[in-house]
Amino acid sequence: MLRTFCLVVIGITFLTGCIPERHAWHQKLTVVVDTPTGQVSGSSVVRVEAVFWGQLPATGTEVEYDIRGEATVVEVAPGQYLFVLLGGSQERFKAFAGDRFAGMTRQEWLREIPRQTEPVSIPPQDAPMMVTFEDITDPASVVRVDPADLAASFGIGISLEAVFLEIVSESDFRQSISQVLSPPFFERWTILDREALEQGGIRNPYFRSLIGDLSPSDFIRN
């Protein structure tokens, strides 16, 4: 087994001319919401690991990412929750701190991201996908939330104040979504997926709805 692994590594090194680089960082997304009773906020920390291969002729893959963490949750009103999903976390910091990496190749800015100390602000129109559940116990009740019009989903006087992203230490890593979405919630989601597949597969209207476009991995990846 070890001999086979070594041969694979040697083969990759021969093809690419270098051993792949690994970079990892923790990034905290903080969401601040204005409400009639004052500001509320929520944050979550996601671990991003990037393996930079260079250009592999066989796959065309330059970098592979792995994400671990949870969606950001904000309780905007009693029993009403805003979820900011994980999708796009891989290169989000680079996208909104682009001036810091001007002229750098991907290999270069991957090296620099873990060293960043200043947060970046994400404009509301560029915020990650946001959703809520009309019934917090029912995955099928998921609805999309417009970052520019939180009032349409949560009521008059509720609006998005700010979204920040910053690189933090591993010790800041914490989880909170399980306090809102319990394991039975995701078990119910799995059952809904299975039932829809059994009742017509991708032709089932379920898969043309928002829940059909999402999966539990949009909310939590461990």
C-alpha positions in Angstrom: 0.0 0.0 0.0 2.7 2.5 1.0 4.7 1.6 -2.2 1.6 2.3 -4.3 1.1 5.6 -2.6 4.7 6.7 -3.2 4.5 5.7 -6.8 1.3 7.9 -7.2 3.0 10.9 -5.6 6.1 10.4 -7.8 3.8 10.2 -10.8 2.0 13.4 -10.0 5.3 15.1 -9.3 6.6 14.0 -12.6 3.5 15.3 -14.5 3.3 18.6 -12.8 6.9 19.4 -12.0 6.0 20.1 -8.3 4.5 18.6 -5.2 1.0 20.1 -4.6 0.8 22.9 -2.1 -1.7 22.8 0.8 -3.1 26.0 2.3 -5.8 26.2 5.0 -7.5 29.1 6.9 -10.6 29.8 9.0 -12.9 32.6 7.9 -15.7 34.1 9.9 -18.8 35.4 8.2 -20.8 37.9 10.4 -24.2 39.1 9.4 -25.8 42.2 11.1 -29.5 42.9 10.8 -31.5 45.9 11.8 -34.8 45.3 13.6 -37.4 47.5 15.3 -36.0 46.5 18.6 -32.3 47.0 17.7 -29.5 45.2 15.9 -29.1 41.5 16.0 -26.2 39.5 14.5 -24.9 36.0 13.9 -21.6 34.6 12.8 -20.0 31.2 11.8 -16.5 30.1 11.2 -15.7 27.9 8.1 -12.4 26.1 7.6 -11.2 26.2 4.0 -8.5 23.8 2.8 -7.0 24.4 -0.7 -4.8 21.9 -2.5 -3.0 23.7 -5.4 -1.9 21.3 -8.1 -1.0 23.5 -10.9 -2.6 22.6 -14.2 -3.1 18.8 -14.5 -3.5 17.7 -18.1 -5.6 14.8 -17.2 -8.3 16.8 -15.3 -7.7 20.4 -15.9 -8.0 21.0 -12.2 -5.7 23.7 -10.8 -7.0 23.7 -7.2 -9.2 21.5 -5.1 -11.1 22.9 -2.1 -12.5 21.2 1.0 -14.9 23.1 3.3 -15.9 22.4 6.9 -18.3 24.4 8.9 -21.9 25.7 9.1 -24.2 28.3 7.6 -24.5 31.6 9.5 -27.7 31.9 11.5 -29.4 35.1 12.7 -32.6 35.1 14.8 -34.1 38.2 13.4 -37.3 37.9 15.5 -38.4 35.4 18.0 -38.6 32.0 16.2 -37.7 33.6 12.8 -34.3 32.7 11.5 -32.2 33.9 8.6 -29.7 31.4 7.2 -26.7 32.5 5.1 -25.6 29.4 3.1 -22.1 28.0 2.6 -22.1 27.9 -1.2 -19.2 29.9 -2.7 -17.2 30.0 0.6 -14.0 28.7 -1.2 -12.9 32.0 -2.9 -15.2 34.5 -1.2 -12.5 36.3 0.8 -10.4 36.7 -2.3 -13.4 38.0 -4.3 -14.0 40.8 -1.9 -10.4 41.6 -0.9 -9.3 41.5 -4.5 -7.3 44.8 -4.4 -5.0 43.2 -1.8 -4.1 40.4 -4.3 -3.8 42.5 -7.4 -1.5 41.0 -10.0 -1.1 37.8 -8.0 -1.6 34.3 -9.5 -4.0 31.9 -7.7 -1.0 30.1 -6.2 0.3 33.4 -4.8 -2.9 34.6 -3.3 -3.7 31.2 -1.8 -0.4 31.6 0.2 -1.4 35.1 1.3 -5.0 34.6 2.5 -4.1 32.8 5.8 -1.9 35.9 6.7 -4.7 38.4 6.3 -5.8 40.4 9.4 -8.2 43.0 8.1 -11.9 42.0 7.5 -13.7 42.7 4.3 -17.2 44.0 3.8 -19.5 42.3 1.4 -22.1 44.5 -0.4 -25.7 43.4 0.2 -26.2 42.7 -3.5 -23.3 40.3 -3.5 -24.2 38.6 -0.2 -24.2 34.8 -0.1 -27.5 33.1 -0.8 -30.0 33.6 2.1 -33.0 31.5 3.0 -35.5 31.0 5.8 -38.1 28.4 6.7 -41.7 29.2 7.1 -41.9 26.2 9.4 -38.6 25.6 11.2 -39.4 21.9 11.6 -40.2 21.4 7.9 -37.3 21.4 5.3 -39.9 21.7 2.4 -41.0 25.2 3.8 -37.7 26.8 2.7 -38.0 30.1 0.9 -35.4 32.4 -0.6 -34.7 35.7 1.1 -33.7 38.8 -0.8 -30.8 40.5 1.0 -32.0 43.9 -0.3 -35.5 43.3 1.1 -35.5 41.3 4.3 -38.8 43.0 5.3 -40.6 41.0 2.6 -39.7 37.8 4.5 -39.6 39.0 8.1 -41.7 42.1 8.4 -41.5 45.8 8.4 -38.5 47.4 10.0 -36.1 44.5 9.3 -33.2 45.1 7.0 -29.7 43.9 6.3 -27.1 46.3 7.9 -23.8 44.6 7.0 -22.0 41.4 6.1 -18.3 41.0 7.1 -15.8 38.3 6.3 -12.5 38.0 8.2 -9.7 35.5 8.7 -9.5 34.2 12.2 -7.6 31.7 14.3 -8.7 28.1 14.6 -9.6 28.7 18.3 -12.5 30.9 17.1 -14.1 27.9 15.4 -17.6 27.2 16.9 -20.9 25.7 15.9 -24.4 27.0 16.4 -26.7 25.7 13.7 -27.5 22.6 15.6 -29.3 24.7 18.2 -31.8 25.7 15.5 -31.8 22.7 13.0 -31.6 19.4 14.9 -30.6 16.0 13.5 -34.3 15.0 13.0 -34.7 18.0 10.7 -32.0 16.7 8.3 -33.3 13.2 8.7 -36.7 14.5 7.5 -34.9 16.1 4.5 -33.3 12.8 3.6 -36.8 11.2 3.7 -38.2 13.9 1.4 -35.4 13.4 -1.1 -36.0 9.6 -1.1 -39.7 9.9 -1.5 -39.4 12.3 -4.4 -37.0 10.0 -6.2 -39.4 7.1 -5.8 -42.2 9.2 -7.2 -40.8 10.3 -10.5 -37.2 11.2 -9.9 -36.0 14.4 -11.3 -39.4 14.9 -13.0 -41.0 15.3 -9.6 -41.9 18.9 -8.9 -40.0 18.6 -5.7 -36.7 18.8 -7.7 -37.9 22.0 -9.5 -38.5 23.7 -6.2 -36.0 25.5 -4.0 -35.6 22.6 -1.7 -34.7 20.4 -4.7 -31.9 22.8 -5.5 -30.5 22.7 -2.0 -29.1 20.0 0.2 -28.1 19.7 3.9 -24.5 20.4 2.8 -25.6 24.0 2.1 -26.1 24.3 5.8 -23.5 22.1 7.5 -20.4 20.2 6.4 -18.3 18.3 8.9 
